Amino acid sequence: MAFGEQPAYLRVADDLRKKIVGGELPPHARLPSQARIREVYGVSDTVALEARKVLMAEGLVEGRSGSGTYVREQPVQRRLSRTGYRSPTRCTPFRQEQADEQTRGTWESSSERGAASTEVAVRLRIEPGEEVMRTRYVFRSAGEPTMLSTSWEPLAVTGRTPVMLPEEGPLAGRGVVDRMAAIGLVVDNVAEEVSARPGLAEETLALGGVPGHAVLVVSRTFFVGRRPVETADVVTLAERYRIAYHLPVR
């Protein structure tokens, strides 16, 4: 193969991708069989198989057991704007999206005590193994799961207080800022990092996606001064959202 020349399987995948994007192979259309790809492009079974694997990894097609490989209908990507934390109701990506779109979503949650892992301990600036309250969420819009979240709060801060359980008690569901204020702690800054990675099988299954496809992870930590009081990971399918930041310049 000459320098700069694409491998055969990538050339086949590129041509099929153009047909999908251009509408020649519309959503739900069956992808040409392995035998047909071999015949049309003059390639081996191995090349035909690898080309299909590329399209599956890109989320353009999906296999159906006993039926074949079909073009996936691509979701319309939604813009999730992050504009700071002036309003407690807009502190999480999910709640900001609900406010922006003037819709009312729902969520399910469960909380349990646990020991902080090394990663969580670093983020909360506590010792590994210290006790934390871990809360898992599934957020839904129009009944469909849109985001997952796991949060950790050090029980050295919230233990034996009315806000120890984030979704129970007098301030259930009010968010970190209001809950911490109720125990005399003023949240005054927050750090957010956005990253992408292959989704874990249980994450993509819960979100209605395809195992292995990329997810966006918003890692967020609330601080009282320099002391972290909550850290969380919010996970959503990358093909469904793009995150845009619009922040004031001081």
Residue, then its C-alpha position, 0 to 999 in steps of 0.5 A: m500500500a502506497f504512503g497515504e493510501q487508505p486500507a481497503y476496508l476504510r475505502v469501503a466504509d467511506d463510500l458506504r458512509k457517504k451513501i448513508v449521509g447523503g440519503e441513498l441509504p436512509p434510516h432503517a434501510r438494510l446495509p448491503s450484505q457481506a457478499r454484496i459488499r465483496e461483489v460490488y467493491g471487489v474485496s475479501d470477506t475480511v475487508a467487507l466485515e471490517a468495513r461494517k465494523v467501522l460503520m457500527a463503531e461510528g454509530l451509523v448502522e446497527g446489527r439485528s439478530g438474525s436479520g442483518t445490519y441496518v442504518r440507524e436513525q440519528p438523534v437530533q443533537r441538543r445544545l446544552s448551554r452552561t451559563g454559570y450558577r447564579s440560580p440554584t435551579r440551574c446548577t445541574p446540566f439536567r435542571q438547566e436543560q429543563a429550565d432552558e426548554q421550559t419542560r418538566g422532567t423527572w428523576e429517580s434516585s437512590s442513596e447509600r453510605g460507602a467508603a470513598s475511592t481514591e479518585v473520589a477522595v482526591r476530588l473531595r480532599i478527604e482520605p480514601g476510605e472515609e465515609v461518603m453518601r453516594t447518590r445515583y440518579v436517572f434523569r428523564s425527559a418525556g419519559e425517556p432517560t437522558m442523563l445519569s449522575t452519581s454524586w458523593e458527599p462527605l459525611a463529615v460535612t452532612g452526617r447527622t444533619p437534616v440534609m444527609l440524604p439529598e433526596e429526602g427530608p425537608l430540602a429534598g431535591r433542592g440542590v447542593v447550594d440550598r441544602m448546604a446553606a441550610i446547615g450554615l455552609v455557603v457554596d461560593n464556587v464550582a469546578e466543572e470538567v467535560s470529557a468523553r470516553p467509550g460508554l460502559a455497557e450498563e450506562t449506554l443500556a440505561l440511556g438507550g444507546v449502543p454499547g461502546h459509543a462515546v459518552l460525555v462526562v461532566s465532572r462537577t465539584f461544589f466548594v465552600g471556599r476551598r473545601p469541597v462539599e459535593t462532587a458528581d459525574v453526569v453522564t449522557l450520550a455524546e451523540r445526543y448533546r453538545i455542551a456550550y459554555h457562555l460565561p461572563v468576563r470579569 
